[in-house]
Amino acid sequence: MWIALAFMSAVFAGITSILAKCGIRKTDSTVATAIRTPVVLLMALIMTIIVGSLPDLHHIEPRTWLFLVLSGISTGASWLCYFKALQTGDVNKVVPIDKSSTALTMALAFIFLHEKLTWIKGVCIVLICAGTFLMTLKNGKKQVNGGAAVPADGEADISTDTDKSIECAGGGEISDGVTGRPEGSGGKKAWRWLVYAVLSALFASLTAILGKLGIENVESNLGTAVRCVVVLLMAWAMVFITGKGGEIKHTPKKELLFICLSGLATGASWLCYFKALQNGPAAAVVPIDKLSILVTVLFSRIVFKEKLTAKSAAGLALIVAGTLGTLI
């Protein structure tokens, strides 16, 4: 049963990335995180009430509280970094880095949860890291026809049409197709999305380990609700600390819809994920959940017209192979 739940978590997580990208075209990523978190919390509370675990809140041990709160803080940090990376970078570049947290999670599970790390899983970690590198590698370009840039390998860049065709998220500036930032911007700012994506992966790995430790003696839906409260407080605190509270009322209605839908998808993914994590090994549940990259790549092609180059496709194949190999 936990395997099916893990795959369902992957599907909803993949959809979340696309919906979130549609919702942060003009809306600040921190503001969007604060808006969508109450939606996730509402879903968690409803499920907690349905299963009748809310009264168990009084019986949660101090140690469990500690890990649930720490897991919530890690989740909040991961979300803030992830959606900032999505806002400034391309989906097909940001998501692979975020999903590379699988490798780090397996290493941490071996250290802190004493889960077995075989040589096969070691090879899988290498495959995932290599695939992530290929998918995020910038394509070399050559000049043709009076200065028009095309990839050196003769194939379309994965993000060439991203911002030009994103009807769902409204209009705006045309990006450079590599960093997701407006044309003409460069330097350190052009690679800021990479820093946020790496931090997102790091915090996501900590979330999985802390979450596993925090839900050992608590019903998974209740544990998810507690973590959501922590994320909610953290997200809104960041909004007011950065002075972005006034931007909430100016959020475009279309983007508000996509932000809320992404919250619903996240809630569904979380409920499936932590139920699977409670019943199955973290070193197996996490890799399955990371297969959401396939869903994300598929929808990014349909919605954003992002195309995979030969290198990106090879990288995706390595990530999937490495992920599936961890289940052996």
Order of alpha helices (4+ residues) and beta strands (2+ residues): alpha-alpha-alpha-alpha-alpha-alpha-beta-beta-alpha-alpha-alpha-alpha-alpha-alpha
